[in-house]
Amino acid sequence: MDDSECRASERYVDMKRGNKSFIPLKDVMEDLFASSVLPINLDDMKIWEVWDGVVGKRVAKHARPSQINKGVLIVKVTDSVWLHELEFMVETIREGINRALQRTAVKKIRFKVGVPQETKQVWKGKTEQVPDRTLAPEKQKEMNKILSRVKDKELRSSLRQFMEVAAKKLPEERSE
């Protein structure tokens, strides 16, 4: 159990003991993103902000980050020629991103031929279609436990809807 799960458990236990003080929404959101329901590090989203500066305008016209999951960055590239070229630059790009973020966010980069999305399109939710998946029962249970602490019914419902939609759009977990 990591630190965030420990904090979440402690707050959950406090509520069971009768401590009915309000839980800051920030804490609930941190717990949701730290849980395995949505394995997203919000700090990783800064990769899209630093991309052009790291790779340069010429490369950025032909390659864009598509997603990141567990330190593996998927980059869409316009064609196989660029994919091959970028394979030679992979370590330089990985180190540049991590240096720009001042932490090790990217452990591995995978290039795939596809249609690179402009950063503004990614943020507006216009990324490529991902197959709709149902949330696994254990993930649903974990999400319900975290959301049960939100007393406002409307807010709890909105958070649940957000988490379910976001979880369905995540890439399927693969064992490597």
Secondary structure, DSSP 4 states (H G I P E B T S, - for coil): --HHHHHHHHHHHHHHTT--PPPPHHHHHHHHHHSSSS---GGGGHHHHHHHHHH-HHHHTTEEEEEEETTEEEEEESSHHHHHHHHHHHHHHHHHHHHHHTS---SEEEEEES-PPPHHHHHTT-PPP----PPPHHHHHHHHHHHTT---HHHHHHHHHHHHHHHHHSPPP---
